[in-house]
């Protein structure tokens, strides 16, 4: 089972390498993959990473204050989510709290560097091993053996990789705007499901909480994400351009050419009232 470990920035890279080694020690049948060491010299890195993403069974995104809105992190997370159910993609919060995370990353399960949370992560990965999974009693013994070393090395990693830039904490207005947006989205989704139940005699089955359209819509709302990144992510998730254009027109100040293509970079309109 391949586990893709995503990172961006010095602190995230160091922790990603530590996490990759630790997962391999605890679950020897797993195959953690991280680009810093597993791409052959001379390989075209973008193509190689795309190939690895297609073969991945689970994904872990290592987030810090500095990289949580970086395009590369958002690209890899979207690519992971395209091929996996939401419960097989999680974020690892290195120096963050769940409340610090905005959409679209807020849609995923969060793991923190605490014993209970890390046990949950390892248990989930173990379940992905299917026939090679460890019995829970054995898994607990192995986890208990390797946990103190991870805890020690993680603390050292934080000390040895100080933040390179001060990042302002998330504002209360930002959190309230997200709550409002998510409430409206849930309300719209409930109405849609209710309509499908009324119109169709067939049972309505939802396959997980991740929705690629919701993901791209969240990218469009996030002013930190370049518009070109929104378009590329939408294309990779097979979202029709007219839908993306509609969202950008709603959330960003964007000028469109006569043929419908975007002119210039655009900027945020701010939270809707």
Secondary structure per residue as TSV (DSSP state, phi and psi in degrees):
chain	resnum	aa	ss	phi	psi
A	1	X	-	360.0	122.8
A	2	X	E	-89.8	131.6
A	3	X	E	-115.0	114.2
A	4	X	E	-85.6	123.1
A	5	X	E	-109.1	113.3
A	6	X	E	-97.9	143.9
A	7	X	-	-149.1	165.0
A	8	X	-	-161.5	118.9
A	9	X	S	102.6	159.9
A	10	X	H	-62.3	-51.0
A	11	X	H	-62.0	-44.6
A	12	X	H	-61.8	-39.3
A	13	X	H	-63.7	-47.1
A	14	X	H	-61.1	-43.9
A	15	X	H	-69.3	-36.8
A	16	X	H	-61.3	-41.0
A	17	X	H	-65.5	-42.9
A	18	X	H	-61.8	-46.2
A	19	X	H	-63.8	-40.9
A	20	X	H	-60.3	-47.4
A	21	X	H	-62.9	-42.2
A	22	X	H	-66.8	-41.8
A	23	X	H	-61.5	-41.5
A	24	X	H	-64.5	-36.0
A	25	X	H	-67.0	-42.9
A	26	X	H	-76.2	-41.6
A	27	X	-	-120.6	87.9
A	28	X	T	-67.4	-20.7
A	29	X	T	-79.2	-8.9
A	30	X	-	-83.5	163.1
A	31	X	E	-131.2	79.1
A	32	X	E	-62.1	139.1
A	33	X	E	-127.7	127.2
A	34	X	-	-137.8	134.2
A	35	X	H	-65.1	-23.3
A	36	X	H	-64.0	-23.3
A	37	X	H	-127.3	-18.6
A	38	X	H	-101.0	1.7
A	39	X	S	-93.5	125.1
A	40	X	-	-62.6	148.0
A	41	X	T	-60.6	132.4
A	42	X	T	91.5	-11.1
A	43	X	-	-71.1	148.8
A	44	X	-	-77.6	107.7
A	45	X	H	-61.5	-39.3
A	46	X	H	-65.4	-44.9
A	47	X	H	-64.1	-40.9
A	48	X	H	-64.4	-43.1
A	49	X	H	-65.1	-40.2
A	50	X	H	-60.7	-40.6
A	51	X	H	-64.0	-42.9
A	52	X	H	-63.6	-39.5
A	53	X	H	-61.4	-37.2
A	54	X	H	-67.6	-25.4
A	55	X	T	-98.6	6.6
A	56	X	-	-83.6	140.2
A	57	X	S	-99.6	-24.3
A	58	X	E	-152.4	153.8
A	59	X	E	-136.2	142.2
A	60	X	E	-127.1	126.1
A	61	X	E	-108.6	115.1
A	62	X	E	-85.6	110.0
A	63	X	E	-106.9	141.7
A	64	X	-	-130.5	172.2
A	65	X	T	-57.5	-34.9
A	66	X	T	-80.2	-30.3
A	67	X	T	-107.6	-1.2
A	68	X	T	-61.7	-20.1
A	69	X	T	-117.1	13.3
A	70	X	-	-72.9	139.2
A	71	X	H	-55.0	-38.5
A	72	X	H	-65.6	-40.9
A	73	X	H	-61.5	-44.6
A	74	X	H	-65.9	-36.7
A	75	X	H	-64.0	-50.5
A	76	X	H	-64.3	-39.0
A	77	X	H	-63.4	-43.8
A	78	X	H	-63.2	-39.8
A	79	X	H	-65.6	-40.1
A	80	X	H	-62.0	-46.8
A	81	X	H	-65.9	-26.6
A	82	X	H	-63.1	-38.1
A	83	X	H	-102.9	-5.3
A	84	X	S	-126.6	154.9
A	85	X	-	-72.7	156.9
A	86	X	G	-57.5	-36.2
A	87	X	G	-73.3	-1.8
A	88	X	G	-107.1	6.8
A	89	X	E	-124.2	127.5
A	90	X	E	-138.7	158.8
A	91	X	E	-100.3	144.8
A	92	X	E	-109.7	111.5
A	93	X	E	-87.5	101.3
A	94	X	S	-73.4	-50.4
A	95	X	S	-134.8	36.0
A	96	X	-	-129.2	163.1
A	97	X	-	-111.5	156.0
A	98	X	G	-53.5	-32.9
A	99	X	G	-69.2	-14.8
A	100	X	G	-80.2	-12.8
A	101	X	-	-92.4	128.9
A	102	X	-	-101.2	164.7
A	103	X	T	-61.9	146.6
A	104	X	T	-88.2	-9.4
A	105	X	G	-67.7	-21.8
A	106	X	G	-65.7	-14.4
A	107	X	G	-73.8	-15.4
A	108	X	S	-97.8	163.2
A	109	X	E	-69.5	138.8
A	110	X	E	-107.4	137.5
A	111	X	E	-116.3	134.9
A	112	X	E	-111.5	158.0
A	113	X	S	-76.7	49.6
A	114	X	S	-117.4	152.9
A	115	X	H	-55.2	-49.6
A	116	X	H	-63.0	-44.4
A	117	X	H	-66.0	-40.2
A	118	X	H	-68.8	-32.9
A	119	X	H	-63.0	-40.8
A	120	X	H	-61.6	-40.8
A	121	X	H	-62.6	-49.3
A	122	X	H	-64.0	-38.4
A	123	X	H	-62.8	-41.5
A	124	X	H	-64.7	-43.3
A	125	X	H	-65.4	-38.6
A	126	X	H	-60.9	-39.7
A	127	X	H	-64.2	-29.4
A	128	X	H	-70.6	-17.2
A	129	X	T	-75.0	-14.2
A	130	X	G	54.5	-112.7
A	131	X	G	-67.0	-19.4
A	132	X	G	-96.0	5.1
A	133	X	-	-66.6	152.4
A	134	X	-	-86.0	147.7
A	135	X	-	-61.2	142.9
A	136	X	H	-58.7	-35.3
A	137	X	H	-63.8	-43.0
A	138	X	H	-69.0	-41.0
A	139	X	H	-59.9	-41.2
A	140	X	H	-62.8	-40.3
A	141	X	H	-65.6	-43.1
A	142	X	H	-66.3	-43.5
A	143	X	H	-58.6	-48.1
A	144	X	H	-61.9	-30.8
A	145	X	H	-69.7	-43.0
A	146	X	H	-94.6	-13.2
A	147	X	H	-61.9	-46.9
A	148	X	H	-56.9	-37.8
A	149	X	H	-68.1	-41.1
A	150	X	H	-62.2	-45.3
A	151	X	H	-59.1	-42.9
A	152	X	H	-66.0	-48.0
A	153	X	H	-69.0	-32.3
A	154	X	H	-65.8	-44.2
A	155	X	H	-61.1	-40.2
A	156	X	H	-65.6	-37.7
A	157	X	H	-62.3	-40.2
A	158	X	H	-64.9	-40.5
A	159	X	H	-67.4	-39.7
A	160	X	H	-82.2	-9.1
A	161	X	S	-128.8	70.6
A	162	X	-	-61.7	153.1
A	163	X	-	-62.0	138.5
A	164	X	S	-86.6	-15.5
A	165	X	S	-151.2	143.5
A	166	X	-	-73.0	128.9
A	167	X	-	-113.7	125.9
A	168	X	-	-66.6	138.5
A	169	X	-	-63.4	156.4
A	170	X	-	-64.6	134.8
A	171	X	-	-79.1	158.1
A	172	X	H	-63.4	-35.3
A	173	X	H	-62.4	-38.6
A	174	X	H	-64.1	-43.4
A	175	X	H	-64.5	-43.2
A	176	X	H	-64.5	-39.1
A	177	X	H	-63.6	-38.9
A	178	X	H	-67.2	-41.5
A	179	X	H	-59.3	-44.5
A	180	X	H	-62.4	-46.1
A	181	X	H	-63.0	-45.3
A	182	X	H	-66.3	-36.3
A	183	X	H	-63.7	-43.8
A	184	X	H	-64.4	-40.0
A	185	X	H	-64.0	-43.6
A	186	X	H	-64.4	-40.9
A	187	X	H	-61.5	-43.5
A	188	X	H	-64.0	-40.3
A	189	X	H	-66.7	-39.4
A	190	X	H	-62.5	-44.3
A	191	X	H	-61.9	-39.8
A	192	X	H	-63.4	-44.9
A	193	X	H	-65.5	-39.7
A	194	X	H	-62.0	-39.7
A	195	X	H	-64.9	-38.5
A	196	X	H	-68.3	-36.3
A	197	X	H	-65.3	-40.6
A	198	X	H	-69.1	-41.8
A	199	X	H	-80.9	-25.2
A	200	X	-	-121.3	135.4
A	201	X	S	-76.7	-12.2
A	202	X	S	-77.5	146.6
A	203	X	-	-65.3	144.3
A	204	X	-	-95.2	120.2
A	205	X	-	-119.3	123.7
A	206	X	-	-97.6	128.4
A	207	X	-	-96.8	73.7
A	208	X	-	87.4	171.0
A	209	X	S	-91.3	-17.5
A	210	X	-	-75.4	136.1
A	211	X	-	-134.4	122.8
A	212	X	H	-62.7	-33.0
A	213	X	H	-68.5	-40.7
A	214	X	H	-62.9	-36.6
A	215	X	H	-63.4	-48.5
A	216	X	H	-67.8	-36.2
A	217	X	H	-62.6	-38.7
A	218	X	H	-67.0	-38.2
A	219	X	H	-62.0	-41.4
A	220	X	H	-63.1	-33.9
A	221	X	H	-74.1	-26.2
A	222	X	-	-82.4	107.6
A	223	X	T	-65.4	-16.5
A	224	X	T	-77.7	-13.9
A	225	X	S	-93.7	120.2
A	226	X	-	-58.9	146.2
A	227	X	H	-60.6	-37.5
A	228	X	H	-61.5	-35.2
A	229	X	H	-66.7	-38.1
A	230	X	H	-60.4	-46.3
A	231	X	H	-64.4	-42.7
A	232	X	H	-67.0	-41.0
A	233	X	H	-64.8	-41.0
A	234	X	H	-62.3	-41.2
A	235	X	H	-63.4	-41.3
A	236	X	H	-67.0	-25.5
A	237	X	T	-98.8	8.7
A	238	X	T	62.0	36.7
A	239	X	-	-89.9	126.3
A	240	X	-	-58.1	139.9
A	241	X	H	-57.7	-41.7
A	242	X	H	-56.9	-35.1
A	243	X	H	-67.9	-42.4
A	244	X	H	-64.8	-41.4
A	245	X	H	-59.3	-40.6
A	246	X	H	-64.1	-41.6
A	247	X	H	-68.5	-42.6
A	248	X	H	-63.2	-38.2
A	249	X	H	-65.4	-29.6
A	250	X	H	-80.8	-37.1
A	251	X	H	-105.5	-18.5
A	252	X	E	-123.9	156.8
A	253	X	E	-88.4	99.4
A	254	X	E	-125.9	138.3
A	255	X	E	-104.4	129.4
A	256	X	E	-106.9	142.5
A	257	X	-	-71.6	172.6
A	258	X	T	-62.5	-30.4
A	259	X	T	-85.9	5.3
A	260	X	S	94.1	-7.3
A	261	X	-	-77.4	153.7
A	262	X	E	-79.4	136.6
A	263	X	E	-108.2	120.5
A	264	X	E	79.4	-178.0
A	265	X	E	-85.6	-34.2
A	266	X	E	79.9	161.2
A	267	X	E	-144.7	168.2
A	268	X	E	-71.0	144.5
A	269	X	-	-87.4	-8.0
A	270	X	-	86.4	169.4
A	271	X	-	-63.1	141.7
A	272	X	-	-72.8	149.8
A	273	X	-	-77.7	360.0
